[in-house]
């Protein structure tokens, strides 16, 4: 009876160990760290958009911003992964694309990343179109304001110092109003959602080493 009892105990211990192993194997992966990192990187792109420079040109260009005031990160598409088009150089140089191009993608990875970029661009399409429309409408208003100041300067109504001061005020006002309109239309939320989705897909395509290299590259100032 003692031998049977010992065997029973061993069997029960074995079952407990097996069940514990199964639970561990079937437990969902801890993605907290990855999710937080992706959130941080998406937030970084929003900060880049908020910090975009506003320029003052001449009577023709007036007040303007590069890429219609949109962060290059939200304009990236599949062509940027290997493209050399000069018109998109700013996007490739000042977005996560630069970090992607620095990776040694192998096998089907390049195809998978391009597919993810295509999906990402489609996700952004509506928000990009809306952001560009807002920018064009606002720029037209500020072009008139700029030209009124410029004509006053040319006619001698105001001095060069006053002209520069008023143009600087226009630059500040343009940026503030553009950001306000973006927030009103919830464009930041739309852009960030698409970027988080892309980063999540990218994580599943890259190796751990590649993902680490990518995130380290992108988070550098």
ChimeraX commands (.cxc) that place a marker at each C-alpha (Angstrom):
marker #1 position 0.00,0.00,0.00 radius 0.5
marker #1 position 2.89,2.36,0.82 radius 0.5
marker #1 position 4.39,1.76,-2.65 radius 0.5
marker #1 position 1.03,2.52,-4.30 radius 0.5
marker #1 position 0.70,5.67,-2.22 radius 0.5
marker #1 position 4.15,6.89,-3.29 radius 0.5
marker #1 position 3.34,6.16,-6.93 radius 0.5
marker #1 position 0.10,8.11,-6.62 radius 0.5
marker #1 position 1.97,11.09,-5.16 radius 0.5
marker #1 position 4.54,10.98,-7.96 radius 0.5
marker #1 position 1.80,10.84,-10.59 radius 0.5
marker #1 position 0.04,13.83,-9.03 radius 0.5
marker #1 position 3.29,15.81,-8.90 radius 0.5
marker #1 position 3.96,14.97,-12.53 radius 0.5
marker #1 position 0.48,16.15,-13.55 radius 0.5
marker #1 position 0.92,19.41,-11.64 radius 0.5
marker #1 position 4.24,20.09,-13.38 radius 0.5
marker #1 position 2.77,19.31,-16.81 radius 0.5
marker #1 position -0.26,21.53,-16.21 radius 0.5
marker #1 position 1.93,24.38,-15.00 radius 0.5
marker #1 position 4.07,24.06,-18.11 radius 0.5
marker #1 position 0.99,24.15,-20.35 radius 0.5
marker #1 position -0.33,27.26,-18.63 radius 0.5
marker #1 position 3.01,28.98,-19.07 radius 0.5
marker #1 position 3.17,27.99,-22.73 radius 0.5
marker #1 position -0.37,29.16,-23.46 radius 0.5
marker #1 position -0.10,32.38,-21.47 radius 0.5
marker #1 position -0.20,35.51,-23.63 radius 0.5
marker #1 position 3.15,37.14,-24.22 radius 0.5
marker #1 position 3.94,40.15,-22.08 radius 0.5
marker #1 position 3.61,42.96,-24.61 radius 0.5
marker #1 position 3.49,45.76,-22.07 radius 0.5
marker #1 position 7.03,46.88,-22.85 radius 0.5
marker #1 position 6.51,46.73,-26.61 radius 0.5
marker #1 position 3.18,48.58,-26.44 radius 0.5
marker #1 position 4.73,51.32,-24.32 radius 0.5
marker #1 position 7.64,51.66,-26.73 radius 0.5
marker #1 position 5.32,51.85,-29.74 radius 0.5
marker #1 position 3.23,54.47,-27.96 radius 0.5
marker #1 position 6.37,56.49,-27.24 radius 0.5
marker #1 position 7.52,56.34,-30.88 radius 0.5
marker #1 position 4.09,57.37,-32.16 radius 0.5
marker #1 position 4.12,60.25,-29.71 radius 0.5
marker #1 position 7.55,61.25,-31.00 radius 0.5
marker #1 position 6.13,61.67,-34.51 radius 0.5
marker #1 position 3.36,63.90,-33.15 radius 0.5
marker #1 position 5.90,66.06,-31.32 radius 0.5
marker #1 position 7.89,66.36,-34.55 radius 0.5
marker #1 position 4.75,67.64,-36.29 radius 0.5
marker #1 position 4.02,70.09,-33.50 radius 0.5
marker #1 position 7.58,71.43,-33.70 radius 0.5
marker #1 position 7.68,71.89,-37.47 radius 0.5
marker #1 position 9.12,75.23,-38.54 radius 0.5
marker #1 position 6.99,77.96,-40.10 radius 0.5
marker #1 position 8.79,80.01,-42.74 radius 0.5
marker #1 position 8.23,83.43,-44.25 radius 0.5
marker #1 position 9.22,83.79,-47.88 radius 0.5
marker #1 position 8.32,86.45,-50.42 radius 0.5
marker #1 position 5.04,87.83,-51.72 radius 0.5
marker #1 position 4.50,84.59,-53.65 radius 0.5
marker #1 position 5.29,81.98,-50.98 radius 0.5
marker #1 position 4.32,84.17,-48.00 radius 0.5
marker #1 position 3.89,81.99,-44.87 radius 0.5
marker #1 position 4.54,78.30,-45.45 radius 0.5
marker #1 position 5.70,74.98,-43.95 radius 0.5
marker #1 position 7.45,71.98,-45.43 radius 0.5
marker #1 position 5.20,69.03,-46.32 radius 0.5
marker #1 position 2.06,71.11,-45.72 radius 0.5
marker #1 position 2.73,71.07,-41.99 radius 0.5
marker #1 position 2.55,67.27,-41.79 radius 0.5
marker #1 position 5.26,65.23,-40.10 radius 0.5
marker #1 position 7.26,63.16,-42.66 radius 0.5
marker #1 position 6.48,60.08,-40.56 radius 0.5
marker #1 position 2.82,60.33,-41.58 radius 0.5
marker #1 position 3.61,60.72,-45.28 radius 0.5
marker #1 position 5.81,57.64,-45.69 radius 0.5
marker #1 position 4.79,54.92,-48.13 radius 0.5
marker #1 position 6.21,51.75,-49.67 radius 0.5
marker #1 position 8.14,53.59,-52.40 radius 0.5
marker #1 position 10.32,55.23,-49.76 radius 0.5
marker #1 position 11.89,51.95,-48.65 radius 0.5
marker #1 position 14.06,51.72,-51.75 radius 0.5
marker #1 position 13.15,54.84,-53.74 radius 0.5
marker #1 position 15.51,57.59,-54.82 radius 0.5
marker #1 position 12.94,60.18,-55.90 radius 0.5
marker #1 position 14.32,63.62,-55.06 radius 0.5
marker #1 position 10.87,65.01,-54.30 radius 0.5
marker #1 position 10.51,62.58,-51.37 radius 0.5
marker #1 position 14.03,62.96,-50.03 radius 0.5
marker #1 position 12.83,64.98,-47.04 radius 0.5
marker #1 position 10.41,62.21,-46.06 radius 0.5
marker #1 position 13.06,59.51,-46.31 radius 0.5
marker #1 position 15.60,61.57,-44.39 radius 0.5
marker #1 position 13.38,62.84,-41.57 radius 0.5
marker #1 position 11.11,59.90,-40.78 radius 0.5
marker #1 position 11.39,56.31,-39.56 radius 0.5
marker #1 position 12.12,55.37,-43.18 radius 0.5
marker #1 position 15.74,56.36,-42.64 radius 0.5
marker #1 position 16.01,53.73,-39.89 radius 0.5
marker #1 position 14.23,51.09,-41.98 radius 0.5
marker #1 position 16.58,51.64,-44.89 radius 0.5
marker #1 position 19.50,51.11,-42.51 radius 0.5
marker #1 position 18.39,47.56,-41.69 radius 0.5
marker #1 position 19.64,44.54,-43.61 radius 0.5
marker #1 position 16.29,43.03,-44.54 radius 0.5
marker #1 position 16.54,39.46,-45.80 radius 0.5
marker #1 position 14.34,36.89,-47.50 radius 0.5
marker #1 position 10.75,38.04,-47.68 radius 0.5
marker #1 position 11.17,40.80,-45.09 radius 0.5
marker #1 position 11.47,43.59,-47.66 radius 0.5
marker #1 position 8.24,42.47,-49.32 radius 0.5
marker #1 position 6.45,42.22,-45.96 radius 0.5
marker #1 position 7.67,45.65,-44.87 radius 0.5
marker #1 position 6.52,47.18,-48.17 radius 0.5
marker #1 position 3.12,45.57,-47.70 radius 0.5
marker #1 position 2.92,47.01,-44.18 radius 0.5
marker #1 position 3.89,50.44,-45.52 radius 0.5
marker #1 position 1.20,50.20,-48.20 radius 0.5
marker #1 position -1.39,49.41,-45.54 radius 0.5
marker #1 position -0.06,52.25,-43.40 radius 0.5
marker #1 position -0.32,54.80,-46.22 radius 0.5
marker #1 position -3.89,53.68,-46.93 radius 0.5
marker #1 position -4.73,54.10,-43.26 radius 0.5
marker #1 position -3.32,57.64,-43.30 radius 0.5
marker #1 position -4.90,58.65,-46.60 radius 0.5
marker #1 position -8.02,60.35,-45.24 radius 0.5
marker #1 position -6.16,62.23,-42.49 radius 0.5
marker #1 position -3.42,63.35,-44.91 radius 0.5
marker #1 position -5.97,64.71,-47.39 radius 0.5
marker #1 position -7.80,66.56,-44.63 radius 0.5
marker #1 position -4.55,67.99,-43.21 radius 0.5
marker #1 position -3.49,69.22,-46.64 radius 0.5
marker #1 position -6.88,70.82,-47.25 radius 0.5
marker #1 position -6.71,72.62,-43.89 radius 0.5
marker #1 position -3.20,73.81,-44.68 radius 0.5
marker #1 position -4.10,75.15,-48.14 radius 0.5
marker #1 position -7.12,77.07,-46.83 radius 0.5
marker #1 position -5.20,78.56,-43.93 radius 0.5
marker #1 position -2.18,79.44,-46.05 radius 0.5
marker #1 position -4.40,81.34,-48.49 radius 0.5
marker #1 position -5.71,83.46,-45.62 radius 0.5
marker #1 position -2.23,84.13,-44.28 radius 0.5
marker #1 position -0.87,84.92,-47.71 radius 0.5
marker #1 position -3.28,87.85,-47.89 radius 0.5
marker #1 position -2.22,88.98,-44.41 radius 0.5
marker #1 position 1.44,88.73,-45.36 radius 0.5
marker #1 position 0.96,90.66,-48.60 radius 0.5
marker #1 position -0.82,93.49,-46.78 radius 0.5
marker #1 position 2.17,93.81,-44.46 radius 0.5
marker #1 position 4.58,93.54,-47.36 radius 0.5
marker #1 position 2.82,96.28,-49.32 radius 0.5
marker #1 position 2.89,98.51,-46.27 radius 0.5
marker #1 position 6.63,97.98,-46.04 radius 0.5
marker #1 position 7.19,98.61,-49.76 radius 0.5
marker #1 position 5.14,101.80,-49.64 radius 0.5
marker #1 position 7.07,103.01,-46.61 radius 0.5
marker #1 position 4.08,102.91,-44.27 radius 0.5
marker #1 position 6.02,100.68,-41.87 radius 0.5
marker #1 position 9.75,100.29,-41.30 radius 0.5
marker #1 position 11.77,97.16,-41.99 radius 0.5
marker #1 position 11.91,96.47,-38.29 radius 0.5
marker #1 position 8.12,96.73,-37.98 radius 0.5
marker #1 position 7.73,94.53,-41.05 radius 0.5
marker #1 position 9.89,91.77,-39.57 radius 0.5
marker #1 position 8.09,92.01,-36.24 radius 0.5
marker #1 position 4.67,91.66,-37.85 radius 0.5
marker #1 position 5.81,88.77,-40.05 radius 0.5
marker #1 position 7.14,86.97,-36.98 radius 0.5
marker #1 position 3.74,87.44,-35.34 radius 0.5
marker #1 position 2.12,85.95,-38.44 radius 0.5
marker #1 position 4.39,82.90,-38.28 radius 0.5
marker #1 position 3.45,82.29,-34.66 radius 0.5
marker #1 position -0.26,82.78,-35.30 radius 0.5
marker #1 position -0.21,80.50,-38.35 radius 0.5
marker #1 position 1.38,77.67,-36.42 radius 0.5
marker #1 position -1.00,78.07,-33.47 radius 0.5
marker #1 position -4.07,78.12,-35.70 radius 0.5
marker #1 position -2.94,75.17,-37.79 radius 0.5
marker #1 position -2.35,73.04,-34.69 radius 0.5
marker #1 position -5.74,74.07,-33.33 radius 0.5
marker #1 position -7.46,72.96,-36.53 radius 0.5
marker #1 position -5.58,69.65,-36.50 radius 0.5
marker #1 position -6.70,68.97,-32.97 radius 0.5
marker #1 position -10.27,70.01,-33.72 radius 0.5
marker #1 position -10.44,67.45,-36.53 radius 0.5
marker #1 position -8.70,64.85,-34.34 radius 0.5
marker #1 position -5.97,64.39,-36.93 radius 0.5
marker #1 position -3.33,63.65,-34.30 radius 0.5
marker #1 position -5.40,60.73,-33.05 radius 0.5
marker #1 position -5.90,59.38,-36.57 radius 0.5
marker #1 position -2.21,59.65,-37.45 radius 0.5
marker #1 position -1.04,58.09,-34.19 radius 0.5
marker #1 position -3.46,55.18,-34.52 radius 0.5
marker #1 position -2.16,54.32,-37.99 radius 0.5
marker #1 position 1.46,54.63,-36.90 radius 0.5
marker #1 position 0.93,52.39,-33.88 radius 0.5
marker #1 position -0.62,49.79,-36.16 radius 0.5
marker #1 position 2.33,49.98,-38.55 radius 0.5
marker #1 position 4.91,49.67,-35.78 radius 0.5
marker #1 position 3.04,46.65,-34.40 radius 0.5
marker #1 position 3.09,44.98,-37.81 radius 0.5
marker #1 position 6.76,45.87,-38.28 radius 0.5
marker #1 position 7.60,44.26,-34.93 radius 0.5
marker #1 position 6.16,40.97,-36.16 radius 0.5
marker #1 position 8.28,41.07,-39.34 radius 0.5
marker #1 position 11.65,42.02,-37.88 radius 0.5
marker #1 position 13.90,39.88,-35.72 radius 0.5
marker #1 position 14.47,40.98,-32.13 radius 0.5
marker #1 position 17.90,42.30,-33.11 radius 0.5
marker #1 position 16.48,44.26,-36.06 radius 0.5
marker #1 position 13.62,45.64,-33.98 radius 0.5
marker #1 position 16.05,46.81,-31.31 radius 0.5
marker #1 position 18.26,48.47,-33.93 radius 0.5
marker #1 position 15.23,50.15,-35.51 radius 0.5
marker #1 position 13.82,51.52,-32.26 radius 0.5
marker #1 position 17.23,52.73,-31.09 radius 0.5
marker #1 position 17.73,54.53,-34.41 radius 0.5
marker #1 position 14.30,56.14,-34.43 radius 0.5
marker #1 position 14.42,57.35,-30.84 radius 0.5
marker #1 position 17.72,59.14,-31.31 radius 0.5
marker #1 position 17.30,62.95,-31.39 radius 0.5
marker link #1:1,2 radius 0.2
marker link #1:2,3 radius 0.2
marker link #1:3,4 radius 0.2
marker link #1:4,5 radius 0.2
marker link #1:5,6 radius 0.2
marker link #1:6,7 radius 0.2
marker link #1:7,8 radius 0.2
marker link #1:8,9 radius 0.2
marker link #1:9,10 radius 0.2
marker link #1:10,11 radius 0.2
marker link #1:11,12 radius 0.2
marker link #1:12,13 radius 0.2
marker link #1:13,14 radius 0.2
marker link #1:14,15 radius 0.2
marker link #1:15,16 radius 0.2
marker link #1:16,17 radius 0.2
marker link #1:17,18 radius 0.2
marker link #1:18,19 radius 0.2
marker link #1:19,20 radius 0.2
marker link #1:20,21 radius 0.2
marker link #1:21,22 radius 0.2
marker link #1:22,23 radius 0.2
marker link #1:23,24 radius 0.2
marker link #1:24,25 radius 0.2
marker link #1:25,26 radius 0.2
marker link #1:26,27 radius 0.2
marker link #1:27,28 radius 0.2
marker link #1:28,29 radius 0.2
marker link #1:29,30 radius 0.2
marker link #1:30,31 radius 0.2
marker link #1:31,32 radius 0.2
marker link #1:32,33 radius 0.2
marker link #1:33,34 radius 0.2
marker link #1:34,35 radius 0.2
marker link #1:35,36 radius 0.2
marker link #1:36,37 radius 0.2
marker link #1:37,38 radius 0.2
marker link #1:38,39 radius 0.2
marker link #1:39,40 radius 0.2
marker link #1:40,41 radius 0.2
marker link #1:41,42 radius 0.2
marker link #1:42,43 radius 0.2
marker link #1:43,44 radius 0.2
marker link #1:44,45 radius 0.2
marker link #1:45,46 radius 0.2
marker link #1:46,47 radius 0.2
marker link #1:47,48 radius 0.2
marker link #1:48,49 radius 0.2
marker link #1:49,50 radius 0.2
marker link #1:50,51 radius 0.2
marker link #1:51,52 radius 0.2
marker link #1:52,53 radius 0.2
marker link #1:53,54 radius 0.2
marker link #1:54,55 radius 0.2
marker link #1:55,56 radius 0.2
marker link #1:56,57 radius 0.2
marker link #1:57,58 radius 0.2
marker link #1:58,59 radius 0.2
marker link #1:59,60 radius 0.2
marker link #1:60,61 radius 0.2
marker link #1:61,62 radius 0.2
marker link #1:62,63 radius 0.2
marker link #1:63,64 radius 0.2
marker link #1:64,65 radius 0.2
marker link #1:65,66 radius 0.2
marker link #1:66,67 radius 0.2
marker link #1:67,68 radius 0.2
marker link #1:68,69 radius 0.2
marker link #1:69,70 radius 0.2
marker link #1:70,71 radius 0.2
marker link #1:71,72 radius 0.2
marker link #1:72,73 radius 0.2
marker link #1:73,74 radius 0.2
marker link #1:74,75 radius 0.2
marker link #1:75,76 radius 0.2
marker link #1:76,77 radius 0.2
marker link #1:77,78 radius 0.2
marker link #1:78,79 radius 0.2
marker link #1:79,80 radius 0.2
marker link #1:80,81 radius 0.2
marker link #1:81,82 radius 0.2
marker link #1:82,83 radius 0.2
marker link #1:83,84 radius 0.2
marker link #1:84,85 radius 0.2
marker link #1:85,86 radius 0.2
marker link #1:86,87 radius 0.2
marker link #1:87,88 radius 0.2
marker link #1:88,89 radius 0.2
marker link #1:89,90 radius 0.2
marker link #1:90,91 radius 0.2
marker link #1:91,92 radius 0.2
marker link #1:92,93 radius 0.2
marker link #1:93,94 radius 0.2
marker link #1:94,95 radius 0.2
marker link #1:95,96 radius 0.2
marker link #1:96,97 radius 0.2
marker link #1:97,98 radius 0.2
marker link #1:98,99 radius 0.2
marker link #1:99,100 radius 0.2
marker link #1:100,101 radius 0.2
marker link #1:101,102 radius 0.2
marker link #1:102,103 radius 0.2
marker link #1:103,104 radius 0.2
marker link #1:104,105 radius 0.2
marker link #1:105,106 radius 0.2
marker link #1:106,107 radius 0.2
marker link #1:107,108 radius 0.2
marker link #1:108,109 radius 0.2
marker link #1:109,110 radius 0.2
marker link #1:110,111 radius 0.2
marker link #1:111,112 radius 0.2
marker link #1:112,113 radius 0.2
marker link #1:113,114 radius 0.2
marker link #1:114,115 radius 0.2
marker link #1:115,116 radius 0.2
marker link #1:116,117 radius 0.2
marker link #1:117,118 radius 0.2
marker link #1:118,119 radius 0.2
marker link #1:119,120 radius 0.2
marker link #1:120,121 radius 0.2
marker link #1:121,122 radius 0.2
marker link #1:122,123 radius 0.2
marker link #1:123,124 radius 0.2
marker link #1:124,125 radius 0.2
marker link #1:125,126 radius 0.2
marker link #1:126,127 radius 0.2
marker link #1:127,128 radius 0.2
marker link #1:128,129 radius 0.2
marker link #1:129,130 radius 0.2
marker link #1:130,131 radius 0.2
marker link #1:131,132 radius 0.2
marker link #1:132,133 radius 0.2
marker link #1:133,134 radius 0.2
marker link #1:134,135 radius 0.2
marker link #1:135,136 radius 0.2
marker link #1:136,137 radius 0.2
marker link #1:137,138 radius 0.2
marker link #1:138,139 radius 0.2
marker link #1:139,140 radius 0.2
marker link #1:140,141 radius 0.2
marker link #1:141,142 radius 0.2
marker link #1:142,143 radius 0.2
marker link #1:143,144 radius 0.2
marker link #1:144,145 radius 0.2
marker link #1:145,146 radius 0.2
marker link #1:146,147 radius 0.2
marker link #1:147,148 radius 0.2
marker link #1:148,149 radius 0.2
marker link #1:149,150 radius 0.2
marker link #1:150,151 radius 0.2
marker link #1:151,152 radius 0.2
marker link #1:152,153 radius 0.2
marker link #1:153,154 radius 0.2
marker link #1:154,155 radius 0.2
marker link #1:155,156 radius 0.2
marker link #1:156,157 radius 0.2
marker link #1:157,158 radius 0.2
marker link #1:158,159 radius 0.2
marker link #1:159,160 radius 0.2
marker link #1:160,161 radius 0.2
marker link #1:161,162 radius 0.2
marker link #1:162,163 radius 0.2
marker link #1:163,164 radius 0.2
marker link #1:164,165 radius 0.2
marker link #1:165,166 radius 0.2
marker link #1:166,167 radius 0.2
marker link #1:167,168 radius 0.2
marker link #1:168,169 radius 0.2
marker link #1:169,170 radius 0.2
marker link #1:170,171 radius 0.2
marker link #1:171,172 radius 0.2
marker link #1:172,173 radius 0.2
marker link #1:173,174 radius 0.2
marker link #1:174,175 radius 0.2
marker link #1:175,176 radius 0.2
marker link #1:176,177 radius 0.2
marker link #1:177,178 radius 0.2
marker link #1:178,179 radius 0.2
marker link #1:179,180 radius 0.2
marker link #1:180,181 radius 0.2
marker link #1:181,182 radius 0.2
marker link #1:182,183 radius 0.2
marker link #1:183,184 radius 0.2
marker link #1:184,185 radius 0.2
marker link #1:185,186 radius 0.2
marker link #1:186,187 radius 0.2
marker link #1:187,188 radius 0.2
marker link #1:188,189 radius 0.2
marker link #1:189,190 radius 0.2
marker link #1:190,191 radius 0.2
marker link #1:191,192 radius 0.2
marker link #1:192,193 radius 0.2
marker link #1:193,194 radius 0.2
marker link #1:194,195 radius 0.2
marker link #1:195,196 radius 0.2
marker link #1:196,197 radius 0.2
marker link #1:197,198 radius 0.2
marker link #1:198,199 radius 0.2
marker link #1:199,200 radius 0.2
marker link #1:200,201 radius 0.2
marker link #1:201,202 radius 0.2
marker link #1:202,203 radius 0.2
marker link #1:203,204 radius 0.2
marker link #1:204,205 radius 0.2
marker link #1:205,206 radius 0.2
marker link #1:206,207 radius 0.2
marker link #1:207,208 radius 0.2
marker link #1:208,209 radius 0.2
marker link #1:209,210 radius 0.2
marker link #1:210,211 radius 0.2
marker link #1:211,212 radius 0.2
marker link #1:212,213 radius 0.2
marker link #1:213,214 radius 0.2
marker link #1:214,215 radius 0.2
marker link #1:215,216 radius 0.2
marker link #1:216,217 radius 0.2
marker link #1:217,218 radius 0.2
marker link #1:218,219 radius 0.2
marker link #1:219,220 radius 0.2
marker link #1:220,221 radius 0.2
view
